[in-house]
Amino acid sequence: MIIPLFKPTLKRKDMDSVLTCMVSDRLAPGLYAQEFVREMAARLQAAGGAALAGYYAAIGLAFDLLELQRGDAVVLTPLAPSLYATALAERGLVPLFVDVDPRSGLMTPGEFDKALAKSPKAVVVHHSLGLVCNAEQYSGSGLKVIEDVSQALGASWGEKPAGGVGTVVVASLGEENLVTAGGGGLVLARKKGEAQNLKRLLEKNPGYPLLPDLNAAVALSQIKELPSFLKLRREIASIYNDALGRSRHSTLIQDEGGEAVPFSFPVVVETSMKDVRQFARKKGIDTRAAFNETVMTMDDSVYNQFPNAKALLLRCVLFPLYPMLGRANVESIAKVLAVLP
């Protein structure tokens, strides 16, 4: 039997929350979604927001909230989710790509400074694979900041949580994320005025479907359990790191000053990604290219321009890491990591 790459961490408390929601006859967007948004806003020091039925809708709402004009440039890395490129094109906004740090896969201040010469209006800070960058160094540029914490809820930089800086914060609530609603997305606005604008946008535009309470009930239960989930994830990551240290391969590295969360377990291979993935498959472990759903995979014009991002696209593989793995599976994966070809 294959060990799946991702598996939602659903427990009895989550089911109890859903059943309570069902008994209350509140399945449409309502009180549970509102409570989930309040809980997330408090954790990420935001003024308010909304839970939507889709991640793409959340990204679109974030851009619309920034009130950018057609032709405005937005800085992001080619390893950002491909949905960002689609949302930019839909609004007539211009992507301004910058390369990443080869050790972390994150945007670097040096590359960002080069982009400033082209007068961008906003920047997307995507905390990829649970690693976090110092978002304040980008907000200090005077640009509007979309901070995406889909893969980094619970991470922090210094005293600030990941998601504690951006003008607008976005998070996917898909089943593979740290907190899931079985789908959907979250949008938070940093300041009170922006939160009021967000509310007005929702009222005027029916194209932003809200997250049903049935889904929000799961997410609300999950966010309250996030500290215990992250504790288990860190214990598994420690075992994996010890095992990988006996191989020729490496993992991505969190910059000093930040505290990452183990979203999954990235392995940067020194040999062939294909050989590593085939070896893992023979051992009953599902894997995936870490950046196979990014802008770089959908835009040939971007593919050869950014060597660090391209190297990670071709060499970084994700291995299963989540609380529901169980001791036996963790041990099996660790043994495979230690002897990868």
Secondary structure, DSSP 8 states (H G I E B T S, - for coil): --B-S------HHHHHHHHHHHHTT--SSSHHHHHHHHHHHHHTT-SEEEEES-HHHHHHHHHHHHT--TT-EEEE-TTSBHHHHHHHHHTT-EEEE--B-TTTSSB-HHHHHHHHTT--SEEEEE-GGG----THHHHTTT-EEEEE-TTTTT-EETTEETTSS-SEEEEE--TTSSS-SSS-EEEEESSHHHHHHHHHHHHH-TTS-B--HHHHHHHHHHHHHHHHHHHHHHHHHHHHHHHHTTSS-B-----TTEE---SSEEEE-SS-HHHHHHHHHHTTB--EETTTTBHHHH-HHHHTT-HHHHHHHHHEEEE---GGG-HHHHHHHHHHHHT--
